[in-house]
Amino acid sequence: MGILYIVSTPIGNLGDITKRSLAIFEKVKIVVCEDTRKTGLLFKLLDIENKPKFISFYNEVEDMKINMVLDLLMRGNEVILVSDAGTPLISDPGFKLVRECKKNNIEVISLPGPSAVLAALTSSGLPSDKFIFLGYLPKKKNNRKKLLMDIKTWQETYLQLKSTIIFFETPHSLIKTLDELMIIFGDIQIALAKELSKLHEKTTLGKITDLKKDLKVPKGEYVVLFNLGV
């Protein structure tokens, strides 16, 4: 049996790549990735001398390619799984592949590294001892509202378990989502993080109404965080 390596990649700053990840990049001959062009460019920017085979593995083709990757692993090949940026499987494809590896007794080794979730949480000023990550909120308004209402009910019921809520949001939906948070939770304190590890990195903490004043034309993906216990 081969080994599946889950390798975290920089979310912006190339200096965040680990020595261990670089060693794996130089060693393994098969890389499963969301976008072969982006991952190929990453290898070039990191001066990786190894020339692996890149296999595309994004959400729309994950189910179709799992058996192919499993076959490679069962024949003794080592395989790297990366996402476009950050830690694989976190709102990115890969969970189903890892699950099948476990079923087939294929070793899975995760190499820790950059994560937008943890970077945003630790720089937010909100409690970090307990948190819930929601990924992207549902696109349908009713489903999104129900999820947020469930969060409110749960946290009001179990006061001792109040956790920081974290989710990703796209720039074109951010204002609408903040308005929905206002309706459900009131003018609560939230944190907004963007461009994490990049040149224009910024994490702000304040009331929704105050933060909205600086969001006339939001750009880039945001991490939104709030905690009803503070």
Secondary structure, DSSP 8 states (H G I E B T S, - for coil): --EEEEE-B-SS-GGG--HHHHHHHHH-SEEEES-HHHHHHHHHHTT-----EEEE--TTTHHHHHHHHHHHHHTT--EEEE-SSBSTTSSSS-HHHHHHHHHTT-EEEEE----HHHHHHHHSSS--SSEEEEEE--SSHHHHHHHHHHHHHHHHH-GGG--EEEEEE-HHHHHHHHHHHHHHH-S-EEEEEESTTSTT-EEEEEEHHHHHTT-SS--S-EEEEE-TT-
